[in-house]
Amino acid sequence: MRAREMHPLCCIAIDFPGFGSRSPAEPPQDEGRERPLVTCAAVEGVLYKWTNYGKGWRPRWFSLRDGVLTYSKIRRRAAAAAPSGGCAVRVIGPAGAGGVGEKPVAVVHLKISSIRESNSDDKRFYIVTPSTTLHLRSDSRKDRVAWIEALASARNDSSMTGIVAFSHNEKSFSTEKLRDRMHEEGLGEALIRDCEQIMHSEFSQYQRKLKIYQEEYLSFLGIIPQQLEEDNSDVSISMREGQLQLIKHDFSPSGHGKYSEYSTTESSDDIEKQELDEVSDQDEPYFFDTKECFSDSAVICASEMEDPHGNMNDAFGTHPYDAIMNLEGENNVLPYIQRRNKLPEPVEKEKGISLWSMIKDNVGKDLTRVCLPVYFNEPLSSLQKCFEDMEYSYLLDKAYEYGKMGNSLMRILNVAAFAVSGYASSVGRICKPFNPLLGETYEADYPEKGIRFFSEKVSHHPMIMACHCEGKGWKFWGDSNLKSKFWGQSIQLDPVGVLTLKFDDGETFQWSKVTTTIYNLILGKVYCNHHGTMNIRGNRQYSCKLKFKEQSFLDRNPRQVQGFVEDIAGTKVATLIGKWDDNMCCTIIDDVSKSNGSNITHNSTLLWKRSKPPINPTRYNLSSFAITLNELTSELQGKLPPTDSRLRPDQRYLENGEYEKANAEKLRLERRQRMSKKMQENGWKPRWFQKVDKDESFHYVGGYWEAREHKNWDGCLDIFSKSSDVPNATPSS
């Protein structure tokens, strides 16, 4: 009798007391053969599972077999249904209320789970797994007791200590076919016996290794429940105290009712995951197993590898070149600069405004030409947003070092990670940056990062901003023409322009940004998504293609980025995968036929991880880096040209929370800005950038930092006009 096939995480069978004994009519197995250790213990019944705030509690058919709990939607009544495989089945709950699901929605392995009761409701309990928490409710207190006893018994009986998939005694195997084949070849008996001895020796050694691996595996599984208990101790305390509210469902035949109850739930993020789980019930079944495609848990493992200084280590494998780079960096210490870590406290209370009243009159118009109240802005200009993309410039420093050591592949991988990292700060940023005035500039001197950045608005119609940045061994420049339109419920932003990165050794990379769409402007929670294809073109050996996945309602793993690197012959040499709001990992392909760009493997290397959020969050959801961009100290104010964004009065008033003054200044500057088109027609030229050819990007002509050193701003117009009325910057903390 051959043991039935089992789930990958249940390859070792579990005995349940009182079930699974062999029938007397069943013929005994041969003494020399292995006895299958699969049992047929089963517990089934209906439990109510919390799905989401829209649907509340929904009945699901739960089945417990061999230490594995599965549940599915109730498709039909179970009156005529027979248990599969002839197993002895115990039904908990009313006998006529059962049902059978056609396909299981999910599986839960009790060996790596913990079970908890709710002290605020005698019908509710929880199953906590490494990936999620199931909120369950029975029909009665008695049924809850029965279910918890069955689950606890199954979990305890699945300790697996001493239960192995093969016998501890070494088993012989038949070599009769091998002997016959060797006799056909005319080999002698002595040679055949030597071959048999070699095979038996190798097999015994392999069997001993399997036993060691299995013991380690069982030991690992034995530790997991204890770890779960420790990790979820806070959840247990919350359950006892009943601190948070969760919806209470008064059950009716239709499954709808009113809500209100005290108990513990997970974080809002976990509730959203459960809502996605419910959506998946409508589609294909989803199993939480080792084959799950790039789960959040894999990303979490990567995020844990962060040193105290904020530098990201390779969670999936440290590249040898990193050690060399760390040694080289010991004598190249960057200075420490104290910058502010929060925005000033607002002077006034912000007033609300109807978003729909603004949208309905501007559907289909260019967003850059729409005059919006200051309440829709964040206290940064688009020029400063350009510099925000340089937050993770250390990736370009690493790319430069890799290139110096002759590793061009790791260079382009770090460049690709840098290209993705610029989108991380857009999460939760629903406010619009200020549109710069024609000729407005922004400088950023960050010696602690080893970079200097400068940008200027070089055209008003179309609106084009040019930037230039210098780092250790590299230069980065480009221009951006952002085309944006309202479409009622959403805004689509299509960037036009090319970004160029050039290293001192002459290697150059170019790419363009992908499309950004902002959703739910009228109804629902406002959010953005980046989607499209980004091609990073190199002038030497490698190029890269990144696909930003377009988000869908049924997507269980949003914000994904997948891509690959190929050489000049078109051969894929590495794959990349990650999320634009969290991290990027890479895998170097040794065997192209075995590559899989959709999964994290043990050979994967963490390239980039998003920085932690600020200690003092702002209503604009600015990152810690973005909070520093508009800081204006008295020392810096004396060095800036009159065109710098930090001196823009409406933006400064907004940062200080003086909303009435900010609105008045914004209207004044926008009325003045309408003259910009006429200025361009009369031959106005940008001060610090120029375009050599019509089809090329704007290039920095130089001279800005020299003029700053000598405080010589001849030729720079006072574009904000009322410089004396510019509010003083609040001192940074």
Salt bridges, closest charged atoms under 4 A:
GLU44 OE2 - ARG65 NH1 2.87
ASP66 OD2 - ARG4 NH2 2.00
GLU117 OE1 - ARG144 NH2 3.92
ASP121 OD2 - ARG137 NH2 3.50
GLU170 OE2 - ARG208 NH1 3.18
GLU184 OE1 - ARG181 NH1 3.65
GLU185 OE2 - ARG181 NH1 2.51
GLU189 OE2 - ARG179 NH2 2.38
GLU189 OE1 - HIS183 NE2 3.58
GLU189 OE2 - ARG193 NH1 3.84
GLU196 OE1 - ARG179 NH1 3.01
GLU229 OE1 - ARG116 NH2 3.29
GLU261 OE2 - ARG124 NH1 2.00
GLU266 OE1 - HIS135 NE2 3.58
ASP277 OD1 - ARG556 NH2 2.67
GLU278 OE2 - ARG60 NH2 2.70
ASP281 OD2 - ARG60 NH2 3.60
ASP289 OD2 - HIS7 NE2 3.39
ASP296 OD2 - LYS273 NZ 3.97
ASP296 OD1 - LYS579 NZ 2.70
ASP322 OD1 - LYS398 NZ 3.93
GLU350 OE2 - ARG619 NH2 2.70
GLU378 OE2 - LYS385 NZ 3.91
GLU378 OE1 - ARG429 NE 3.05
GLU388 OE1 - LYS385 NZ 3.87
GLU388 OE2 - ARG429 NH1 2.82
ASP389 OD2 - LYS513 NZ 2.37
GLU401 OE2 - LYS472 NZ 3.00
GLU440 OE1 - ARG648 NH1 3.39
GLU443 OE1 - ARG708 NE 2.81
GLU448 OE2 - ARG339 NE 2.53
GLU470 OE2 - HIS468 NE2 3.21
ASP505 OD2 - ARG411 NH1 2.90
GLU507 OE1 - ARG411 NH1 2.82
ASP555 OD1 - LYS549 NZ 3.57
ASP581 OD2 - ARG559 NH1 2.80
ASP582 OD1 - LYS609 NZ 2.73
GLU635 OE2 - LYS639 NZ 3.67
ASP644 OD1 - ARG646 NH1 3.26
ASP650 OD1 - ARG648 NE 2.77
GLU655 OE2 - ARG340 NH1 2.88
GLU655 OE2 - ARG652 NH1 2.89
GLU658 OE1 - LYS661 NZ 3.49
GLU660 OE2 - LYS351 NZ 3.01
GLU665 OE1 - ARG668 NH2 2.63
GLU670 OE2 - LYS666 NZ 2.71
GLU696 OE1 - HIS699 NE2 3.76
